[in-house]
């Protein structure tokens, strides 16, 4: 009969990403300096709080705050510029931040926004607290802000979320003299690609430069790599619970004993293949830790002692999801399978004149695990748990009157 024999396996892990996407690029500082070299691309969805830069592959990394930057560029095609834009921070899309009124509170603000189109008419993009903002500007006109915006309504005794995003009517008033743009408007989604198509239509068909026969250079939205690789180190603690159950047998002196019940340091490496939106990842990790007790432990007063120790090496394969809870913090949750092996197993049992091996090494098992935690910038803290399955173990030992056996099962313990 198969039993769950090792439950309450907990791994407190801290992960540090040692290698993200490093690309050629440059920073322009507010004081006017231009720094060319390599930029660590963190695939930002919101304006980066800090940017890591090095002048060459052999140079040390330096961190620059967003407030110190006038411009940022990475060779995969993303460009940010600090500009004073009419920003409405009252526009919200998260349910817990919505009100029952459509609030508009636009003020000029210096922000680092992504440049999506360069041309006679331009387009900027900015995400704040999960809400998307776009800024369009045509020659001789101020910036026009287009923002996602929801609010709450009571309808038929229930509270519902309503959409107050009027970007199409705003664009119709702003670009109403450009037929090439307005005829696309009804079918345009509120996305970077959709709005880029509209602005490019104006630049290519309606701008003064086009009418004068000049060549129009436009920059489309950045195409993110479909996949990105995150590699890092793991460091944490592992707790194993292995409680013996003698099932009421006579002579089961180990009944109720927890053979481990200790925290052990654990080290390892991980690699996540992350999708383009940086919300889902294929996770793999290898980790190693000690288990058991390396020094003899007594039981039954001074009548007996046992020793049991070894190394467990685990390989994880699974899936991770990431949900933003702030500009630099994400909730992390994952599920997968862990396959482990046990090395250098050693055990010894003494009870009066009795002596034998205690618990032999476990069989490797591939069973599900669950993990949850928080990711903040380049660090993550996770809590992971899984169970093991194994046959009952028979402890055979020698006594002055002959050979005896006692059968134990492993059950969850504190």
Secondary structure as UniProt FT lines:
FT   STRAND          2..19
FT   STRAND          21..29
FT   TURN            30..31
FT   STRAND          34..41
FT   STRAND          50..54
FT   TURN            57..58
FT   STRAND          62..65
FT   HELIX           66..68
FT   STRAND          69..74
FT   TURN            75..77
FT   STRAND          78..88
FT   TURN            89..90
FT   HELIX           95..97
FT   STRAND          106..117
FT   STRAND          122..128
FT   TURN            129..130
FT   STRAND          131..137
FT   TURN            139..140
FT   STRAND          144..147
FT   STRAND          150..155
FT   TURN            156..157
FT   STRAND          158..163
FT   HELIX           167..174
FT   TURN            176..177
FT   HELIX           179..185
FT   TURN            186..187
FT   HELIX           192..205
FT   HELIX           208..211
FT   TURN            212..213
FT   STRAND          227..241
FT   STRAND          243..245
FT   TURN            247..248
FT   TURN            250..251
FT   TURN            253..256
FT   STRAND          262..275
FT   TURN            276..277
FT   STRAND          280..299
FT   TURN            300..303
FT   STRAND          304..324
FT   STRAND          329..351
FT   TURN            352..353
FT   STRAND          354..356
FT   STRAND          366..376
FT   TURN            377..378
FT   STRAND          379..391
FT   STRAND          393..399
FT   TURN            400..401
FT   STRAND          402..411
//
